[in-house]
């Protein structure tokens, strides 16, 4: 059974080639800011951001390595709605469609301001690439950023949980399993209500596929408006490890400095050392979401 067959039906168009005609027809493709949003901490956003930055036009807005612009988006949405309802609706009493356009424009311009905020941290002439490891309030993304491109990155929940458990001590397995499942539901809900007029602006990809298939990275490059034939594949193959829970080089603490990748770096399948009861708990709490995202037991 193929990945597309296993996926939730709302996700299937975003892993296939059927939307690539929209990518290629987009005359502003190479100008659009790019947001990379993961399913959970430890999902591979550092890896994919480093890979994308091998394309020389891209840069992160450092030192804001993770933007979290959507974490409190409901507050910004509430501000826009309350301001418009209180002060602007009466100006459009006989033209409700114009009022709707006014409110949408207010949201969009607030988002434009956030993009300009990040842009001030870019080197001159660079294209914005920004990332967040969690999909909090993902359903507000196109409300504020209707012109942006969005990469949704997921990872096997078992490996996310194992990595998070040891990277951030203080919580039991159940906590991390629950947060992964909640975030998976946020992603599934986003695609279930996804606006059709934005179909060419989102791609869904899995960390494991990026590691195992050059074709998947080629698909991401094409989505961004790049040319896979000009991509430095030799550099991609030798990308250092950054921010790994278990592969820290000579340091004991969790850090985000590059570590040369050796043959012993195996980020997939660390969960396999779990005892039976953790496997059972994961299946009980997150099994439905795990399968909907295209994973198999």
N, C-alpha and C positions, 0 to 999 in steps of 0.2 A: 504494500500500500504506500502510495507516494505521500509526501508532506502535505500537498494540497488536499488530498483525500482525507487526511486525518484532522485537518484544521477545522475550527469553527467556520461555518460557511461565510460569515461576514469578513473573515480574514483572507480568504482564498485569492481574491483579485490582487492583493498586495504582496503576494509571493510569486506571482506568475508574470509572464511577459505581456499580458493583455493591456496594461496601462502604458507601455513604453512609447506608444504613438503620442500620448499626451505629453510625455517628458520631452520628446524630440520637437514637438510643435510649440513648445513654450519659448517664446523669443526672449524672455527675461530670465531664463533658467540659471544662467551663470552669474546673475546679480543677486539672486535671492539669498537672504540669510538662512542658515541651516541650524536647526535645533535637533540635538540628539538626546532622547529621553529613554532611560532604561526601565526595566521592570522592577528593579530592586538594587539596593547597594550590592556591590560585588558582581554586577551583571556584565562587565566588560566594556563600560563606556570609556574608560581610559584607553584601552586597546584600540577601539574603533576610532576614537578621536585622534590618537597618534597615527593610525593608518591614513585617515583622511588628510591629516596635515602633511603627508608626503606629497600631496598635491600642493604646489607652491603658492597658490592663491589664498589658501585658508590659514587662519590663525585663531587661536582662542583668546578671549578677552582677559588675559592674565593681569593681575593675580586672581581674578574672579574665575577660578577654575571650574566651578559649578554654580550656575546662576540661580536656580530655585525660584524663577520668576513666577511660577504658577502656584507655589506653595500657599500663598495668601491671596490668590486671584479672586476668591469670592468677595473679599473686602473691596477690591477695586471695582468689581462688577456691581456691588451694592452701591458704591459711591456714584457710578455712572447712572445707574437706574434711578436712584433717588433724586439726583440732581436733575435728570431729564424729566422725570415725572412731576417734580415740584415746580420746575421753572420753564421747561421747554414745551411740554405737551400742549399747554394752553396757547402757544404760538402757532400750533398746527391743528387747531380744533376742527377745521374743515378738510384737512389733508392728512389722514392717519398714515398713509404710506410714506409721506414726507417725514413724519415724526419717526417712523421706524428707521428710515435712512439716517436721520439725525442721530438717533441712539447708537446705531451700528457704527456711524462715523466717529462718535465719541469714544466708543470702545477701541476702535482701530487706532485713533490718534494717541490714546493712552499707550497702546502697545507699541506704536512707532516711537514714542518717547523712551520706552524701556529698551528698544533696540538701539536707539542712539546713545542711551546710557552705557550699554555694553560696548558700543562702537568706539567710545572714547578711549578704551583700553586696547584697541587694536593698533598694530604698526600701520603706518600710512599705506594705503592701496590694498590692504588685505580684506578678504571676504570673511564675514563673521561665521564662525562655528562655535556653538555654545552647547553645554551639556548639563544634564541633571540626572542623577541615578534613579530617581523615583518618579512615578507617573501621577503624582498628586494633582488633582483638578485638571486632568488631561482634557476633559470635555470642554474646558474654556480656551483651549489653545487657539483655535481659529477665530474665536471671538475677538481676541487681542492681536493675533498675528496672521491675518488672512492672506498675506503675500509670502509667508515663509514656507520653507520645506521642513518636513518633520521625518526623522528616522526614529522608529520605535524598535528598540533592541531588547530582546528577551534572552533569558538563559534558563537552562534546566533548574527548576526550583530546588532540587536536592543539592546541587552544587552551590547555588546561592546561599542556601541555608547553612550548609557546612562551613562555607567561607565566612559568612557573617557571624556565626556562633563563636568562631575563634578570633576574628578580627576585632570584634567589639564585645568583650567579655561583660557578663552581668545579666544575660538573659538565657533562658532555657531554649531548647529546640522548639518547643511549642510556640514560643513568641515569634521566632523567625519564620516558622512555617506559616503561621497566621498572617504575618505581614506580607509575605510573598503571595499568598492566596488573595489577600485583599487587593494588592497591586495588580495581580493578574485580572481580577474582576474589573478593575478600573480600565485596563487596556481593552478587555473584551467589550465593555459597555461603550467605550469610545468608538470602536469600529462598528458596533451595532447601530449607532445613531449617527454615523459618519456622513457629513454633507456631500452629496454626489458631485457638486460643482467644485470640490477640492480633491477629486479622486486622483489627480496626477501629482499631488503635493505630499503624499505620504508613502513611505515604504516600511514594510515589516521585515525584520531580519532576526536571525538567531545567532548567538555567539558561537555555538558549536559549528554551525554551517560556515561561518566566516573563517574558522580555523581549518576546516576540512575541505573546503571547496573554493578554489580560485574563482569559479564562476559566480559565487555569491558576492565576493568583493567586487568583481566586475559589474555586477548588477547595481551595487551601491554607487560606484563611480559613475555609471551611466545615469543613474537617477539624479546625481548632483550636477549633471551637465558636463562631466569630464569624459576623457577618452581613455579607456582601459589600455589601449596600445601605447600610450605615452606614460603610463604609470610605472614608477620604479619598483618593479616586483622584487628585485634582489634586496632592496632595502626593506620591503614589506616582510620578506621571509626572515630577516634578521632583526626585526624590531625588538628592542629590549623589553623586559617585563617591568611594568610600573604599577605599584600599589597592590601587589599580590599579598594575600594573607599568609601563604605558606612559602613563597619563593622570594626571600628578602635579601639575598646576597650575604654579605658579612655582618649585617645588622640584625639585632633581635627584635627591634620595635617595628611596628607598621609604618611604612614610609612610602613616599611617592617619587623617589629618585629612581632613575633607570637602572635596571640590573640586567647584565648580559644573560641572554637566554641559552641555557644548555640543553642537552638531549634529555636531561632528567626533568624538565619542566612539563608536567602533565596536568593541565587545569581541568580536564574533563574526567568525571568519574570518581572524584575524591569521596563522594557520599557512599561508595561501595563498602567502606569499612564500618558503616552504621550497624548497630545491633538491630535485631528484628523489630523491637518495639518502636524505634524511631522511624523505620520504614513504614510500619503500620500507621503511626500517627500522621506521617506525611500523606499517605494515601487517604486517610480518613478526612483530614482537614483540607487538603489541596488537590485531591485526585481529579476532581471534575475540571478544575482550571488547568491543571497539568496536561490533560488530554486535549482540551479545547485549543491550547496553544501549539498542538502538533507533536507533543512528546509521547513516547511509548515506554512502557514499563520494562 
